[in-house]
Amino acid sequence: MKQFTILSFFMLFLLGTSFQSQAAVNHSPDLGEYELSEGLEAHLSSITAEDILSLTPKKIKEATGQKLSIKETIALKAMQKKLKKGLKNGTITNGSMGKGLYIFLAIIGLGFIGLGVNTDWSGNDWIIALVLGLFTCLGGMIFTLVKMKDHY
């Protein structure tokens, strides 16, 4: 637990220092009407923990067209290790995840994954967390942590 706490604070520090230069930029996108297509919703509802464990930085680059930074790669591997350990010892089932992993995902900016897994990718909470995370990293983290009370 101590190692997890130290790792979390270290990742939070790294993320905080990387976003300082972007803090002065005004991100106020016009989102308008946002609807999730049926094909995407069906695909996201079929994502399992094994799919998350099989993610690699190369697969993410192929899907998004953007290369992960070293910090993001380390965070991805740490999350996968924690998820794999939780699945192995039974603290995490394939339909939900542990509270510690949920908080860790929220801190590193991937809280929408925690919300999606806990709600089976239904509803709009994970979409809101994704949009907030993309445009204001802190907003996505806060939203995910506020929604945590609905699942734990």
Long-range contacts (C-beta under 8 A, 24 or more apart in sequence): 4-82, 4-100, 4-104, 7-78, 8-103, 8-104, 8-107, 11-71, 11-74, 11-75, 11-78, 11-107, 11-108, 12-107, 14-71, 15-71, 15-107, 15-108, 15-109, 15-137, 18-69, 18-71, 19-137, 27-135, 27-136, 29-135, 31-131, 34-127, 34-131, 36-127, 41-121, 44-116, 44-121, 45-120, 45-121, 45-122, 47-116, 47-117, 47-121, 48-94, 49-83, 49-87, 49-92, 49-94, 49-97, 49-117, 52-79, 52-80, 52-83, 52-113, 53-80, 53-83, 53-84, 55-80, 75-108, 75-110, 78-104, 79-104, 79-105, 79-108, 79-110, 95-120, 96-151, 99-148, 99-152, 102-144, 102-148, 102-151, 102-152, 103-145, 103-148, 105-144, 106-140, 106-141, 106-144, 106-145, 106-148, 107-141, 109-133, 109-137, 109-140, 109-141, 111-140, 111-141, 111-143, 111-144, 111-145, 112-140, 112-144, 114-144, 115-144, 115-147, 115-151, 118-151, 119-151, 125-150
